Structures are given as structure tokens and as C-alpha cells.
Amino acid sequence: MKRLKDVKGTTKVDFATYLGVTIAFLIVYALQLDGRLTNSVESWLVPICCFIVMAVSLNLVVGISGELSLGHAGFMSVGAFSGITAAMSLSSAIPLAPVRLVVGIVVGALCAAVAGVVVGVPVLRLRGDYLAIVTLAFGQIIKDLINCLLVGYDSKGLHIIFNVSGLRSISDLHMDDTGVAIIKGAQGATGVTKLASFPAGYILVMVTLVVVLHIIRSRTGRAIMSIRDNRIAAESVGINVTKYKMIAFVTSAALAGAAGALYGLNYGGLVSSRFDFNTSILVLVYVVLGGLGNIWGSVIGATVLYILPEALRDFADYRMLVYAIVLILVMIATNNPTIKTLFGKLTALVKRRGSAAAAKGGAQ
């Protein structure tokens, strides 16, 4: 009976998460259609959706699986540049922009998943600081590889060169007169057709929430959390530790790749420096401040902490100082036992009043 009540409770929490995100989207989208949002605020919408997906997917590894990954931006960059390449090279074969966007996101997710498998097979046998260092190195390697990448397409198909020596150029792709350069080494991707939109970002956020919450509530999620809580005990009852850690890692990488593709297709140009170590740390901050293992917290944390530095741009030299102070205060507040107790009492009070209102309505 207790188990059935727990399952019912988690279903309500999940439904509340979906409903909250949907209501927020409808309100903001209505304001956008009505022209009440400034251009700067409109430019935040797609990136916010992308970083919500990044935070939720990283929480699957850091909060649910209990592993510290510092290379999440690397998977985002794989998805971004592969998604841009797919969307641009298929412009004549697929004239419909929304379809090309979906194809770009799917290709970005698949390429990032493959990268997750390549990295995960040797890396997930490590733990703790060693895993963090190796994933950090992976992010840097991906960034350097993209800086050496020359990609273009023409009537014959894709042309790819790794410009390791630094002496080659787009002309070495030997494209015909219809050729278009997509990625130009350190210059990144240029001339990208903007395909991303706020509704597409909302759909990707919802897909991410469904995937992650389904994994958490499933048998796979319980196995992953048992490994996090006690690896030796999990192994003793026959749980394949590497397998379940790989599921969490690859799923997280695929979702990060999808977010990267949407992010890349939101701009006319993109360079690999946008996905450096600082981006990985930024996403980790979203997860930690939202609460490890707290999916709803990741959504709120990513939204608020992305908007905050953008909203403080008028303070110029002081904006990052104010941002840092806010982060410190939030961390102190969220780890204060008195504040935690207060929030617990408020939550219990709301639940009691809700139950009393429901009982009163049923009696009438």
C-alpha cells in the first residue's frame, strides 16, 4: 500500500513539473506573439530552453548517477556542429525548415550519443576525481578537433578535412561551383540559417523531462540510484554497474547533443569557444543550485541563473560581482537547516490545506 502511494505521489510530482513548464511556456509565448517582449528578452528564450535541457540531462549523471562530469559542454558542441552540418547540407533535399530542424536535432543527439559511448566505455570504470578530470579533458579535445575541422557540401555531397597542420583551407575541399562551406576551422560555422524557435525549445524541454523522469521512475533508475548509494551492495545483488552507468551517461550525452543542435541553429554563426570549460562549469552550477537529483530545481535554476547575468548587463563592471554574490547567498540559504525546516513546514501546511479543501469539496 505504501509503495502504491509513493508511485502515485511521484506521478503527481511529474505531472506538476510538466504542467508548470507548459503554463510558463504559454504565458511567455502569448507575450511574445503580442509583441510585449523586448528583442533582448526574445533572444534569451531559445538559449534558456537549451540550458534547461543541459541542466536536466547533467542532473541525470551528477544527481541521479552520482558521478561528476565536467565535459558536458563537449557533448553540446558535438551536437551543435553535427546538427548544423546536417541541417545546412540537406537544405535542398528538405525545403521545409521545421523538418530540417528536427533532422538537425536528431542527428546532433545521435552523434553526441556515439561520442558518449566512445568516452564512456573506458571512462566509466573510473570514479570520483579521476572521472571528472577525464571528462574535462574530453571537452577540451572536442574543442580542439572542431578548430581543425573543415566541412563543406556541394552537389556531390559532404567534404570533410581535418586541418591538423593548419596549412589547409576551404579550397582544399575541392568543391564544385555549387559548394558551400559550413565549418571553417577556428572560424567555426558561418552563414547558418536560423531554424530554432521558442516552441521548438519548449518541445525539446518536454521531451527531455519525459525521458529523464521516465528513467528515474523505472527499474533502470532504481538500479542507477542503488549504485550511487552503495556500489558494493549493488554489485553484490547482481547489478551490472558499468551497464547502468553507461545508460545514464549516454542518455545525458544524447540530450546535451540535441540541446547543442537547437542552440547552434539559433545563430548565424557559431565558434567552438562557446563550449569551453566555463560552459560545463556553468551548467554544473545550475544543477547544484537547483538541487542534486531535483529535476524541477534544475529547470528553475537554469532559467533564473541564465536570466540573472543578462538582466544585470546595465551594471557593466559590477554585474558579475553581483551575480557571484547572489550565487553565494543562494548556496548559503539552500544549505541552512533553519531555512530548510521553514520550507518543510510551509510545504506541509500547503498539503494539509489542500487535503482539507479536497475533503470539504467531496463532502459537499
Summary of the structure (lengths in Angstrom):
residues: 364
radius of gyration: 22.3
end to end distance: 27.7
largest distance: 81.3
contacts: 1223
relative contact order: 0.16
helix: 75%
strand: 5%
